[in-house]
Amino acid sequence: MISCGKTLHESWDYFPNEVNLDTYNNLDFVKIKQGNTITVKVEENPSTGYSWTSKSNNDCSVSMGLSGFSAGSNENNMVGVPGVRTFEVKGEKTGSCLVEFQQFAPGDQSKPANRKGIYFIVE
């Protein structure tokens, strides 16, 4: 299955620099060239206490680098403005790997409130 009207050939040769987890189609895969890094972004609002993390196997073909947060525009000095959590994903070795992004409720790290997975293919 290919989304956004792309043909199989166009999707197979597509290596994005960035993936938005909020609009990501879980049926798609994300390709990375070995040695390259892409950014995964997801909306987050720290004032609610909910936060996103990532989880992968030790033998994963990608490595998870720095995670950061950028606050959204706050023109009227409002509190609780959402922003964007970013994750750096680097293609370490050829192969494939599933990375799960998990959102946890404040004070409860036992079970994710929300989770989304991206299947990465490293060439």
QUIGIRA-V420113 format. One record per residue. N is the residue number from 1. RES is the residue in three letters. PHI is phi in radians with two decimals (NA if undefined). Layout:
BEGIN
n->N res->RES phi->PHI
n->N res->RES phi->PHI
END
This chain:
BEGIN
n->1 res->MET phi->NA
n->2 res->ILE phi->-2.18
n->3 res->SER phi->-1.81
n->4 res->CYS phi->1.05
n->5 res->GLY phi->1.27
n->6 res->LYS phi->-1.45
n->7 res->THR phi->-1.45
n->8 res->LEU phi->-1.01
n->9 res->HIS phi->-1.07
n->10 res->GLU phi->-1.11
n->11 res->SER phi->-1.22
n->12 res->TRP phi->-1.15
n->13 res->ASP phi->-1.69
n->14 res->TYR phi->-1.68
n->15 res->PHE phi->-2.12
n->16 res->PRO phi->-1.26
n->17 res->ASN phi->-1.61
n->18 res->GLU phi->-2.65
n->19 res->VAL phi->-2.27
n->20 res->ASN phi->-1.69
n->21 res->LEU phi->-1.14
n->22 res->ASP phi->-1.16
n->23 res->THR phi->-2.00
n->24 res->TYR phi->-1.16
n->25 res->ASN phi->-1.54
n->26 res->ASN phi->-1.11
n->27 res->LEU phi->-1.52
n->28 res->ASP phi->-1.59
n->29 res->PHE phi->-1.94
n->30 res->VAL phi->-2.11
n->31 res->LYS phi->-1.75
n->32 res->ILE phi->-2.32
n->33 res->LYS phi->-1.33
n->34 res->GLN phi->-0.97
n->35 res->GLY phi->1.61
n->36 res->ASN phi->-1.54
n->37 res->THR phi->-2.18
n->38 res->ILE phi->-2.13
n->39 res->THR phi->-1.95
n->40 res->VAL phi->-1.89
n->41 res->LYS phi->-2.05
n->42 res->VAL phi->-2.62
n->43 res->GLU phi->-1.20
n->44 res->GLU phi->-2.54
n->45 res->ASN phi->-2.25
n->46 res->PRO phi->-1.03
n->47 res->SER phi->-1.16
n->48 res->THR phi->-1.48
n->49 res->GLY phi->1.59
n->50 res->TYR phi->-1.37
n->51 res->SER phi->-2.49
n->52 res->TRP phi->-1.79
n->53 res->THR phi->-2.35
n->54 res->SER phi->-2.19
n->55 res->LYS phi->-2.54
n->56 res->SER phi->-2.58
n->57 res->ASN phi->-1.26
n->58 res->ASN phi->-1.09
n->59 res->ASP phi->-1.65
n->60 res->CYS phi->-1.11
n->61 res->SER phi->-1.39
n->62 res->VAL phi->-2.07
n->63 res->SER phi->-2.07
n->64 res->MET phi->-1.66
n->65 res->GLY phi->-1.64
n->66 res->LEU phi->-1.13
n->67 res->SER phi->-2.04
n->68 res->GLY phi->-2.47
n->69 res->PHE phi->-2.31
n->70 res->SER phi->-2.09
n->71 res->ALA phi->-1.16
n->72 res->GLY phi->-1.33
n->73 res->SER phi->-1.06
n->74 res->ASN phi->-2.31
n->75 res->GLU phi->-1.19
n->76 res->ASN phi->-1.84
n->77 res->ASN phi->0.94
n->78 res->MET phi->-1.37
n->79 res->VAL phi->-1.67
n->80 res->GLY phi->1.31
n->81 res->VAL phi->-1.33
n->82 res->PRO phi->-1.22
n->83 res->GLY phi->-2.52
n->84 res->VAL phi->-2.24
n->85 res->ARG phi->-1.57
n->86 res->THR phi->-2.08
n->87 res->PHE phi->-2.17
n->88 res->GLU phi->-1.65
n->89 res->VAL phi->-2.13
n->90 res->LYS phi->-1.97
n->91 res->GLY phi->-1.34
n->92 res->GLU phi->-1.53
n->93 res->LYS phi->-2.55
n->94 res->THR phi->-1.07
n->95 res->GLY phi->2.50
n->96 res->SER phi->-2.39
n->97 res->CYS phi->-2.84
n->98 res->LEU phi->-1.74
n->99 res->VAL phi->-1.96
n->100 res->GLU phi->-1.80
n->101 res->PHE phi->-1.79
n->102 res->GLN phi->-2.11
n->103 res->GLN phi->-1.92
n->104 res->PHE phi->-1.94
n->105 res->ALA phi->-1.30
n->106 res->PRO phi->-1.04
n->107 res->GLY phi->1.32
n->108 res->ASP phi->-2.23
n->109 res->GLN phi->-1.69
n->110 res->SER phi->-1.39
n->111 res->LYS phi->-2.53
n->112 res->PRO phi->-1.10
n->113 res->ALA phi->-1.33
n->114 res->ASN phi->-2.67
n->115 res->ARG phi->-2.63
n->116 res->LYS phi->-2.44
n->117 res->GLY phi->-2.03
n->118 res->ILE phi->-2.17
n->119 res->TYR phi->-1.62
n->120 res->PHE phi->-1.68
n->121 res->ILE phi->-2.08
n->122 res->VAL phi->-1.83
n->123 res->GLU phi->-1.95
END
